[in-house]
């Protein structure tokens, strides 16, 4: 049996502590954006889904408050990926995968610039390989990639076909 003091886990806050403003602890985010062909669709007005998405994220990354501070804290760590991409490097979007384009880094001025520049270059094309893209984002967050696995699976499949 372990004896714990009655106030274990409690913070003894002074009167002024309860009036202190909440502070953000920051977050680690890897945004995997859909840039497939359907994002070229114009649902309302004259702008495509992708145009609206790019503008909203650019505004989020660049917006400042009345004091000139970014509203999205520099304590955050943000990266960016997209799907559908040219995963095999033949110059055409294959509709089979996603890719991390901007590694997750602290949201300093340089990172904001990279994120916005990358967003600006997005074009709607290809299919929607959401599961593959999210697997790539998950692998990235764990410090690896799905590319080697896909290559091994393709080699195994080719080997199996040739043995039949």
N, C-alpha and C positions, 0 to 999 in steps of 0.2 A: 504494500500500500504506500502511496506517495501522498504526503500532506502538502497542500497548496495554501498559501495565505489567502485570506478572504478577498483581498483586492487584486488578485493575480489577473493580469491582462488589462487592468484599468489604467487609464492615464489620469494623473492628477492635474487637471487643467485649472489654470487660474481664471479669474473672471474675464480677463482680456482675450484669452485664447479662443473663447467661444464666438467672439466677434471678428475673428481674423478671416479674411477672404479665402475661399477655396483656391488651391493651386493645382495646376495640371502636372501630372507625373510624367507626361509624354507617352507616346505609343510607338510601336514598331508596326508599320503597315507596308505591305507590298500590294499595290493596286494592279490587278490583272484585268485590263479593259478589253471589251469586245469591239474589235475593228473589222468584224466579218461584213460581208456584203449587205446584210440586212440593216446595218447601221447607216447605210446611205439612204434609207427610207425617210421621206418627209411626211411626218404625221400631222403636224400643225404648222400653219404659216408657210414659210419658204425655206426653213433650215432643216437639215437632216439631223437624225438622232446623234450622229457622231459630232457634228458641228456644235450642237447644244452641249454634249458631254465635254468636249474640249474647252469650250468657253467657261462652263461651270467650274471645271478643275483649274483652269488658268486663273479665274477670279479668286478661287479659294486659296491658291498658292501665292497670289500677289496682293491680296487685299490687306490694307493697313488701317489701324484705328486712328482716332483724332490725334493721338500722340506720335504717330508715325511708326508704331510697332505693328509687326505682322499679327493678324488675328489668329493665324494658324502657327502656334508656337514653334520656335526653333528647337524645343526639347524633343519634338517628334522625329522619328526616323522613318523616312518614306522612300520606297522604291517603286518602279513602274515596269509593267510588262504588258503585252498585248497578244491577242489571238484574233485572227488567223495569221500565220507568218510563213515565210519561206524557210522551213526547217532544214531542207536538204541542200540549200544553196544553189539551186538551179535558176534562180531569177524569177520564179513565179510562186505565188502564195499557194500552199498545198492544202490548206484547210484541215490539217491533221494535228496541229500543235500550237502551243503558245511559247513565248520566249520572254525572259527578263531582259529589258533593254537598259534600264537604269538601276544599278544595284542599290539596295536600301542603305542610306547614309543619313547622318544628322542633317536636318533641314536648314542648313546655312544658306547663304546667298548663292554660292556655287551650285548647290544641289537644287535649289529652286529654279535656277536658270536652266540646268540640264533637264529637269522635269518638264518645264514649259516648252523648251525647244523640241523635246521628243514628242510631246503632245501635238505640237504644231505640225509635225510631219506625218501624223496618222492619216491613212486613207482607208476607206471602206472597201474590202475585197475578200473573197473567199467564203468558205463555209464557217460553221460555228463549232469548233472542237472544244467545247467548254470543259469536259472532264479531263482531257489531255492537258489543257492550259492550266487548270487548277492543280493538277498533279505536278506540273512543272513549278508552279508557285510554291506549293508545299515542299517540294524537294529543295528548292532554293532556300526556303526558310530553315531547312534542316542542314544546309551547307552542302548540298549535292545537286545533281541534275538528273533528268530522265533520259537524256540523249544517249548515254552509254547503254542503258537498259533497252531502249528502242533499237539501237544498232544490233545488240546481241539477239534480241527477239527476231529481228529481220534475218540475221544470219542463220539462226536456228530454223526458221521457217523455210529459207532457201535450201538448207541442208536436208530438211525433211522432204521437201518437194523433189529434190534430185534423187533421193533414195527410193522414191515410189516408182 
